[in-house]
Amino acid sequence: MSPLPSTQPFRIHQFYDKGLAHASYAVLSGGRMAVIDPGRDPQPYYDFADEQEARIVAVIETHPHADFVSSHLEIAQETGAAIYVSRLVKASYTHRPFDEGDRISIGQVELHALNTPGHSPDSITILLVDELGQIRAAFTGDTLFVGDVGRPDLREDEAVGGHKREELAGLMYDSTRDKLMTLPPATKVYPAHGPGSLCGKTTSPDLDSTIGKELKTNYALQPMSREEFIQVLLEDQPFVPKYFGRDVQLNKQGAPAFEDSVRAVKHLPSGSALEPDVLIIDTRPAAQFRKGHLPGAINLMDGGKFETWLGSVVGPKEPFYLVAESQIALDTVIRKAAKIGYEGNIQGALLPPREQPATSPDVDVERVRQHPEQFTIVDIRNRTEAKQPVFEGALLIPLPELRERAQEVPTSKPVLVHCAGGYRSAAGASILQAALPEGAEIYDLGEAITEFQKQAVH
């Protein structure tokens, strides 16, 4: 990647973390660089600045994020860059207030703050204004996504402000109508999240857009009354993972350095005696887990959404052991846990012992096909997904609630767990195996669910 040509007044670079559906940005101009909404690992931003022969002079947070831990404090301490954030955040780290009317010069361009509450009361949008005074881009954080707007229901808990969702949804109406929708149609839109993020509900697969395109295609920007907007925005929002509130608080304080935190995790010899009653998260593939695992372990496979499910199944104050099939795999899942601030919860990281006493049975798919009534079927999909049932009379307990509600599952018949694609059901079956009385038969339908879904559609 070559340095920015001197004839080009600015450059925008997007960094995208697919696991958390998180987008962060670098704005470069005149050998200076601003970082917007950085993820937990600061190294990609340092590497990019080096490649572009630029100096990081500003780190900007559009709001205290709920779904990941930001490296804003670490970058500031490492580079001497100033942190800019709305005064409404009441951040406890050293920062410069960045609210409507405030601006930062980055080489030949300026970044202007726009207060756009709705997702949170302290959200800002950052406008990039070129040397001719034209608004060229809007970094919208979690206010405006491609095809959606940010959910307004994450700040209701007293620990994160006690803001009612209806009140924030109303503020989102004002922010979109009075501010974002009045921007020039050619303004590029760069949001903090893409498809699959739990900070919205219908996010498009596109990772950027324009104001003009959003005015035509985004359901939330269509003509409607304030009351209609509030109702539409609040219906069918996805579940809230357990870790979200904790990450808001952590981001208001600023997190410790990423690599130091990862290195501090204890690595235990395989076969170590583990503390009783401490959760064990086994990240190996389901087929390996079923062949043998530590008693009581939960099978949360390393995969595309590992961080989200870890923070949905395990509470933010809950210690756990982490098991993976190799040292490389272990390092990967520790780093993923750190992205949501869970590295401090890890009591120890270890490889599986050679002798693993517990096993899980394989499901007889043909028996399920012929006699589904012989099973207690537990559907662990989210409520919106489960509006289209696959099995009649299935017991709906979404995965994030399953540990707390496991005792609701009757064991008079074999228990069959299913989700939408097989990833979650491995976790769900292992949760029930650990929680229900010994001798209960627990089966994971796994990826075979797809053929039953096809039948349900037809």
C-alpha positions as a printed NumPy array, in Angstrom:
array([[  0.   ,   0.   ,   0.   ],
       [  1.685,   3.246,  -1.132],
       [  1.614,   6.528,   0.813],
       [ -1.145,   9.04 ,   0.026],
       [ -0.267,  11.011,  -3.154],
       [  0.391,  14.672,  -2.378],
       [ -2.196,  15.738,  -4.978],
       [ -5.02 ,  13.972,  -3.113],
       [ -6.281,  16.071,  -0.184],
       [ -7.546,  13.171,   1.921],
       [ -8.03 ,   9.447,   2.078],
       [-10.503,   7.291,   4.032],
       [ -9.624,   3.701,   4.9  ],
       [-12.102,   1.248,   6.437],
       [-10.972,  -1.555,   8.777],
       [-13.586,  -4.31 ,   9.109],
       [-13.822,  -6.986,  11.802],
       [-16.274,  -9.562,  10.455],
       [-16.599, -11.412,  13.781],
       [-18.119,  -8.373,  15.482],
       [-19.437,  -6.802,  12.238],
       [-17.484,  -3.724,  13.343],
       [-16.139,  -1.015,  11.035],
       [-13.513,   1.511,  12.111],
       [-11.808,   4.174,  10.039],
       [ -8.65 ,   6.113,   9.347],
       [ -8.85 ,   9.609,   7.856],
       [ -5.514,  10.734,   6.381],
       [ -4.495,  14.147,   5.094],
       [ -1.193,  15.992,   4.979],
       [  0.715,  13.229,   6.792],
       [ -1.713,  13.291,   9.73 ],
       [ -4.23 ,  10.595,  10.63 ],
       [ -7.383,  10.38 ,  12.752],
       [ -8.722,   7.007,  13.906],
       [-12.485,   6.658,  14.386],
       [-14.058,   3.975,  16.623],
       [-10.991,   1.679,  16.881],
       [-11.326,  -1.98 ,  17.938],
       [ -9.481,  -3.528,  20.9  ],
       [ -6.291,  -4.379,  18.986],
       [ -4.536,  -1.123,  18.02 ],
       [ -1.896,  -2.771,  15.791],
       [ -3.802,  -2.481,  12.468],
       [ -3.991,   1.314,  12.93 ],
       [ -0.275,   1.583,  13.769],
       [  0.622,  -0.561,  10.75 ],
       [ -1.538,   1.51 ,   8.42 ],
       [ -0.099,   4.795,   9.732],
       [  3.427,   3.426,   9.139],
       [  2.578,   2.321,   5.595],
       [  1.139,   5.729,   4.813],
       [  3.984,   7.605,   6.546],
       [  1.382,   9.37 ,   8.673],
       [  1.234,  10.362,  12.338],
       [ -1.848,   9.492,  14.41 ],
       [ -2.955,  12.796,  15.951],
       [ -6.574,  12.102,  16.946],
       [ -8.716,   9.203,  18.144],
       [-12.473,   9.822,  17.996],
       [-15.22 ,   7.794,  19.649],
       [-18.732,   8.265,  18.255],
       [-20.099,   6.901,  21.578],
       [-19.12 ,   4.369,  24.294],
       [-19.6  ,   1.083,  22.432],
       [-21.586,  -1.806,  23.925],
       [-20.49 ,  -4.65 ,  21.661],
       [-16.687,  -4.344,  21.705],
       [-13.887,  -2.81 ,  23.728],
       [-12.163,   0.136,  22.066],
       [ -8.416,   0.864,  22.1  ],
       [ -8.862,   4.653,  22.145],
       [ -7.014,   5.048,  25.461],
       [ -4.166,   2.734,  24.487],
       [ -3.648,   4.509,  21.136],
       [ -3.6  ,   7.89 ,  22.874],
       [ -1.06 ,   6.696,  25.452],
       [  1.137,   5.078,  22.77 ],
       [  1.089,   7.874,  20.178],
       [  0.316,  11.053,  22.125],
       [ -2.861,  11.549,  20.045],
       [ -5.759,  13.373,  21.691],
       [ -9.032,  11.51 ,  22.324],
       [-12.184,  13.328,  21.188],
       [-15.593,  12.322,  22.523],
       [-18.876,  14.063,  23.415],
       [-18.889,  15.779,  26.815],
       [-22.177,  13.887,  27.422],
       [-20.181,  10.637,  27.756],
       [-18.668,  11.955,  31.014],
       [-15.572,   9.92 ,  30.144],
       [-13.142,   9.346,  33.014],
       [-10.02 ,   9.297,  30.771],
       [ -8.245,  12.474,  29.573],
       [-10.07 ,  13.732,  26.494],
       [-11.182,  16.781,  24.536],
       [-14.931,  17.435,  24.263],
       [-16.211,  17.006,  20.716],
       [-19.762,  18.258,  20.235],
       [-21.737,  20.301,  17.72 ],
       [-19.707,  23.356,  16.692],
       [-16.382,  21.663,  17.5  ],
       [-13.941,  20.832,  14.7  ],
       [-10.524,  19.227,  14.268],
       [ -8.038,  19.992,  11.476],
       [ -6.43 ,  16.916,   9.916],
       [ -4.027,  18.139,   7.24 ],
       [ -6.1  ,  19.835,   4.518],
       [ -9.51 ,  18.719,   5.83 ],
       [-11.631,  19.291,   8.914],
       [-13.706,  16.894,  10.997],
       [-16.856,  18.46 ,  12.451],
       [-18.959,  17.046,  15.29 ],
       [-22.714,  16.645,  15.042],
       [-24.688,  15.509,  18.115],
       [-26.974,  12.69 ,  16.933],
       [-28.514,  10.987,  19.996],
       [-30.795,   7.984,  19.558],
       [-28.741,   4.805,  19.79 ],
       [-27.283,   6.367,  22.921],
       [-27.808,   9.809,  24.468],
       [-24.147,  10.71 ,  23.814],
       [-23.796,   9.623,  20.159],
       [-22.081,  11.909,  17.663],
       [-21.689,  11.827,  13.887],
       [-18.396,  13.073,  12.436],
       [-18.536,  15.063,   9.198],
       [-15.522,  15.244,   6.899],
       [-15.36 ,  18.709,   5.305],
       [-12.88 ,  19.197,   2.458],
       [-10.646,  22.192,   1.716],
       [-13.469,  23.805,  -0.319],
       [-15.918,  23.569,   2.601],
       [-17.885,  20.678,   1.055],
       [-19.252,  17.888,   3.301],
       [-17.798,  14.738,   1.757],
       [-18.461,  11.995,   4.333],
       [-20.359,  11.239,   7.533],
       [-18.988,   8.735,  10.056],
       [-22.301,   7.868,  11.644],
       [-21.24 ,   5.455,  14.406],
       [-24.304,   3.503,  15.514],
       [-26.777,   6.226,  14.548],
       [-27.225,   5.485,  10.837],
       [-26.338,   2.129,   9.288],
       [-26.693,   1.022,   5.676],
       [-30.37 ,   0.062,   5.584],
       [-31.085,   0.654,   9.272],
       [-30.562,   2.889,  12.297],
       [-29.046,   1.926,  15.651],
       [-31.198,   0.224,  18.259],
       [-32.342,   2.541,  21.099],
       [-32.795,  -0.072,  23.855],
       [-29.245,  -0.644,  25.16 ],
       [-29.095,   2.129,  27.78 ],
       [-32.101,   1.288,  29.957],
       [-30.161,  -0.325,  32.785],
       [-29.355,   2.126,  35.606],
       [-25.664,   1.163,  35.331],
       [-25.544,   2.635,  31.821],
       [-27.765,   5.674,  32.379],
       [-31.333,   4.406,  32.789],
       [-32.515,   5.972,  29.495],
       [-35.927,   4.722,  28.333],
       [-35.987,   3.134,  24.875],
       [-39.011,   5.2  ,  23.796],
       [-37.197,   8.42 ,  24.71 ],
       [-34.066,   7.403,  22.758],
       [-36.151,   6.229,  19.782],
       [-37.747,   9.689,  19.722],
       [-34.308,  11.314,  19.764],
       [-33.298,   9.041,  16.866],
       [-36.278,  10.391,  14.906],
       [-35.039,  13.945,  15.499],
       [-31.396,  13.11 ,  14.726],
       [-32.258,  11.489,  11.408],
       [-34.856,  14.054,  10.273],
       [-33.261,  17.281,  11.515],
       [-29.605,  16.472,  10.886],
       [-28.572,  13.414,   8.855],
       [-31.348,  13.582,   6.242],
       [-30.51 ,  17.248,   5.546],
       [-26.913,  16.451,   4.526],
       [-26.03 ,  16.658,   0.791],
       [-27.247,  13.489,  -1.01 ],
       [-23.727,  12.717,  -2.294],
       [-22.331,  12.554,   1.27 ],
       [-20.717,   9.138,   1.827],
       [-22.073,   7.24 ,   4.853],
       [-19.552,   5.248,   6.889],
       [-21.23 ,   3.418,   9.814],
       [-19.565,   1.609,  12.738],
       [-21.347,  -1.687,  11.962],
       [-22.284,  -3.943,   9.075],
       [-24.45 ,  -7.055,   8.546],
       [-24.951,  -9.326,  11.548],
       [-24.367,  -6.647,  14.163],
       [-26.632,  -6.802,  17.225],
       [-26.632,  -2.972,  17.313],
       [-29.312,  -2.959,  14.591],
       [-31.823,  -5.364,  13.06 ],
       [-31.899,  -5.208,   9.233],
       [-28.429,  -4.01 ,   8.309],
       [-27.536,  -4.277,   4.594],
       [-24.578,  -6.364,   3.364],
       [-23.05 ,  -3.137,   1.993],
       [-20.411,  -1.554,   4.247],
       [-20.901,   2.044,   3.081],
       [-23.536,   4.098,   1.288],
       [-24.579,   7.692,   0.559],
       [-27.2  ,   9.895,   2.165],
       [-29.118,   9.931,  -1.146],
       [-29.218,   6.143,  -1.351],
       [-30.315,   5.824,   2.292],
       [-33.116,   8.352,   1.757],
       [-34.476,   6.088,  -1.005],
       [-33.906,   2.636,   0.514],
       [-33.592,   2.786,   4.319],
       [-36.917,   1.86 ,   5.969],
       [-36.162,   4.13 ,   8.958],
       [-35.781,   7.245,   6.779],
       [-39.134,   6.954,   4.992],
       [-41.953,   9.437,   5.697],
       [-43.725,   8.581,   8.969],
       [-44.819,  10.287,  12.145],
       [-42.656,  10.33 ,  15.243],
       [-45.034,   7.841,  16.926],
       [-44.953,   5.481,  13.93 ],
       [-41.155,   5.661,  13.852],
       [-40.86 ,   4.796,  17.554],
       [-43.162,   1.793,  17.106],
       [-41.393,   0.517,  13.967],
       [-37.933,   0.964,  15.492],
       [-38.735,  -0.849,  18.736],
       [-40.394,  -3.937,  17.246],
       [-38.364,  -7.113,  16.636],
       [-35.059,  -5.833,  17.993],
       [-32.589,  -8.695,  18.596],
       [-31.602,  -9.971,  22.051],
       [-29.096,  -8.058,  24.192],
       [-25.952, -10.079,  25.03 ],
       [-24.951, -10.231,  28.693],
       [-21.716,  -8.29 ,  28.154],
       [-23.119,  -5.141,  26.502],
       [-23.668,  -3.034,  29.647],
       [-20.233,  -3.899,  31.023],
       [-18.498,  -2.848,  27.793],
       [-20.243,   0.547,  27.828],
       [-18.805,   1.161,  31.306],
       [-15.359,  -0.152,  30.327],
       [-15.246,   2.11 ,  27.275],
       [-16.16 ,   5.135,  29.41 ],
       [-13.108,   4.391,  31.585],
       [-10.742,   3.22 ,  28.832],
       [ -9.426,  -0.35 ,  28.625],
       [ -5.941,  -1.629,  29.529],
       [ -3.435,  -2.378,  26.751],
       [ -4.49 ,  -5.269,  24.518],
       [ -1.257,  -7.303,  24.193],
       [ -0.444,  -6.935,  27.914],
       [ -3.924,  -8.19 ,  28.81 ],
       [ -3.673, -11.167,  26.451],
       [ -0.22 , -12.125,  27.782],
       [ -1.522, -12.006,  31.366],
       [ -3.893, -14.956,  30.745],
       [ -2.589, -18.072,  32.556],
       [ -1.763, -21.086,  30.4  ],
       [ -2.261, -24.342,  32.314],
       [ -0.703, -27.737,  31.529],
       [ -3.113, -30.176,  29.891],
       [ -4.669, -32.371,  32.581],
       [ -4.425, -29.69 ,  35.317],
       [ -6.872, -29.983,  38.201],
       [ -9.542, -27.344,  37.611],
       [-11.529, -25.543,  40.276],
       [-14.972, -27.088,  40.741],
       [-17.996, -24.966,  39.802],
       [-15.988, -22.831,  37.371],
       [-17.396, -22.867,  33.866],
       [-15.409, -24.625,  31.118],
       [-15.732, -23.267,  27.575],
       [-14.536, -25.847,  25.038],
       [-13.988, -24.182,  21.659],
       [-13.283, -27.294,  19.554],
       [-15.519, -28.446,  16.674],
       [-18.707, -30.232,  17.799],
       [-17.643, -33.643,  16.41 ],
       [-14.432, -33.567,  18.491],
       [-16.304, -32.369,  21.563],
       [-18.849, -35.191,  21.326],
       [-16.081, -37.819,  21.225],
       [-14.782, -36.67 ,  24.606],
       [-14.691, -33.558,  26.795],
       [-14.287, -32.412,  30.367],
       [-17.449, -33.005,  32.431],
       [-19.784, -30.009,  32.458],
       [-18.003, -28.234,  29.582],
       [-19.973, -25.993,  27.216],
       [-19.146, -26.445,  23.542],
       [-18.869, -22.906,  22.167],
       [-17.032, -23.534,  18.913],
       [-14.53 , -21.018,  17.63 ],
       [-16.181, -19.533,  14.568],
       [-17.359, -16.333,  12.942],
       [-19.436, -15.128,  15.902],
       [-17.499, -16.656,  18.82 ],
       [-17.127, -13.328,  20.652],
       [-20.851, -12.568,  20.517],
       [-21.895, -15.999,  21.779],
       [-19.243, -16.035,  24.499],
       [-20.605, -12.737,  25.804],
       [-24.191, -13.973,  25.457],
       [-23.781, -17.297,  27.292],
       [-21.205, -16.224,  29.923],
       [-21.877, -13.301,  32.268],
       [-19.436, -10.357,  32.427],
       [-18.375, -11.171,  36.019],
       [-18.222, -14.933,  35.539],
       [-14.845, -16.745,  35.545],
       [-14.261, -19.582,  33.075],
       [-11.625, -21.935,  31.711],
       [-10.908, -21.891,  27.996],
       [-10.111, -25.105,  26.075],
       [ -8.876, -25.295,  22.464],
       [ -7.315, -28.023,  20.316],
       [ -3.883, -26.353,  19.834],
       [ -1.8  , -23.5  ,  21.195],
       [ -2.512, -21.487,  18.041],
       [ -6.264, -22.079,  18.447],
       [ -5.993, -21.141,  22.133],
       [ -4.249, -17.864,  21.292],
       [ -6.969, -17.076,  18.746],
       [ -9.859, -17.53 ,  21.193],
       [ -8.066, -15.636,  23.987],
       [ -7.645, -12.675,  21.622],
       [-11.293, -12.922,  20.592],
       [-12.352, -12.968,  24.264],
       [-10.247,  -9.837,  24.807],
       [-12.105,  -8.016,  22.028],
       [-15.182,  -7.96 ,  24.314],
       [-13.163,  -7.419,  27.51 ],
       [-13.424, -11.03 ,  28.75 ],
       [ -9.717, -11.87 ,  28.95 ],
       [ -9.723, -11.082,  32.689],
       [-12.463, -13.691,  33.247],
       [-10.244, -16.525,  31.974],
       [ -9.103, -18.593,  34.989],
       [ -6.803, -20.579,  32.747],
       [ -6.331, -21.62 ,  29.131],
       [ -5.477, -25.216,  28.316],
       [ -5.42 , -27.976,  25.735],
       [ -7.861, -30.872,  26.244],
       [ -6.508, -33.743,  28.389],
       [ -5.792, -37.038,  26.605],
       [ -8.385, -38.848,  28.714],
       [-11.707, -37.033,  28.447],
       [-14.319, -38.92 ,  30.416],
       [-17.5  , -37.264,  29.19 ],
       [-18.98 , -37.981,  25.766],
       [-22.135, -36.874,  23.96 ],
       [-24.306, -39.218,  21.88 ],
       [-24.849, -38.797,  18.134],
       [-28.417, -38.157,  17.036],
       [-30.393, -40.668,  14.938],
       [-31.707, -38.243,  12.294],
       [-33.962, -40.884,  10.731],
       [-35.7  , -41.457,  14.076],
       [-36.268, -37.684,  14.399],
       [-37.701, -37.645,  10.871],
       [-40.061, -40.582,  11.49 ],
       [-41.027, -39.901,  15.132],
       [-40.408, -36.303,  16.248],
       [-43.084, -36.819,  18.921],
       [-40.703, -39.175,  20.752],
       [-38.49 , -36.185,  21.685],
       [-38.781, -33.088,  23.826],
       [-37.643, -30.613,  21.171],
       [-35.942, -27.42 ,  22.36 ],
       [-35.685, -24.588,  19.814],
       [-32.85 , -22.257,  20.894],
       [-33.182, -19.741,  18.058],
       [-33.995, -16.09 ,  18.765],
       [-37.666, -15.185,  19.076],
       [-37.823, -13.429,  15.698],
       [-36.308, -16.48 ,  13.964],
       [-38.679, -18.831,  15.791],
       [-41.787, -17.102,  14.418],
       [-41.508, -19.8  ,  11.741],
       [-41.41 , -23.026,  13.793],
       [-39.613, -26.072,  12.404],
       [-41.196, -28.604,  14.779],
       [-44.732, -28.332,  16.088],
       [-44.896, -27.937,  19.866],
       [-41.172, -27.232,  20.323],
       [-40.142, -25.513,  23.538],
       [-38.626, -22.106,  22.686],
       [-35.717, -21.055,  24.915],
       [-33.227, -18.771,  23.065],
       [-29.589, -19.738,  23.639],
       [-28.699, -16.626,  25.714],
       [-31.414, -17.666,  28.231],
       [-30.767, -21.418,  28.252],
       [-28.375, -21.67 ,  31.219],
       [-30.829, -19.759,  33.407],
       [-33.904, -21.669,  32.162],
       [-32.501, -25.209,  31.711],
       [-34.721, -26.594,  34.492],
       [-37.806, -25.793,  32.396],
       [-36.861, -28.624,  30.013],
       [-38.701, -31.871,  30.897],
       [-36.574, -35.034,  30.727],
       [-39.333, -37.657,  30.515],
       [-38.361, -38.123,  26.834],
       [-35.   , -37.719,  25.093],
       [-34.223, -34.02 ,  24.598],
       [-33.409, -32.78 ,  21.083],
       [-31.84 , -29.32 ,  20.662],
       [-31.938, -27.379,  17.401],
       [-31.064, -23.898,  16.135],
       [-30.983, -22.519,  12.561],
       [-27.704, -23.92 ,  11.254],
       [-25.986, -26.119,  13.835],
       [-23.542, -23.743,  15.54 ],
       [-25.737, -22.765,  18.49 ],
       [-27.265, -26.215,  19.03 ],
       [-23.82 , -27.623,  19.911],
       [-23.635, -25.061,  22.705],
       [-27.259, -25.617,  23.721],
       [-26.985, -29.407,  23.943],
       [-23.823, -29.145,  26.056],
       [-25.489, -26.617,  28.383],
       [-28.411, -28.996,  28.96 ],
       [-26.093, -31.993,  29.349],
       [-24.334, -30.128,  32.169],
       [-27.498, -28.751,  33.787],
       [-30.034, -31.594,  33.626],
       [-30.015, -34.703,  35.842],
       [-27.495, -37.426,  35.067],
       [-29.024, -40.007,  32.781],
       [-31.053, -37.466,  30.774],
       [-30.609, -38.14 ,  27.047],
       [-29.55 , -34.939,  25.251],
       [-29.099, -34.823,  21.479],
       [-27.828, -32.087,  19.166],
       [-29.599, -32.036,  15.79 ],
       [-26.676, -29.986,  14.432],
       [-26.513, -29.146,  10.737],
       [-29.243, -31.707,   9.938],
       [-31.718, -28.959,  10.926],
       [-31.421, -27.519,   7.394],
       [-33.289, -30.442,   5.804],
       [-36.118, -30.122,   8.364],
       [-36.335, -26.383,   7.679],
       [-36.791, -27.086,   3.96 ],
       [-39.655, -29.468,   4.788],
       [-41.239, -26.878,   7.109],
       [-41.2  , -24.275,   4.303],
       [-42.857, -26.694,   1.869]])
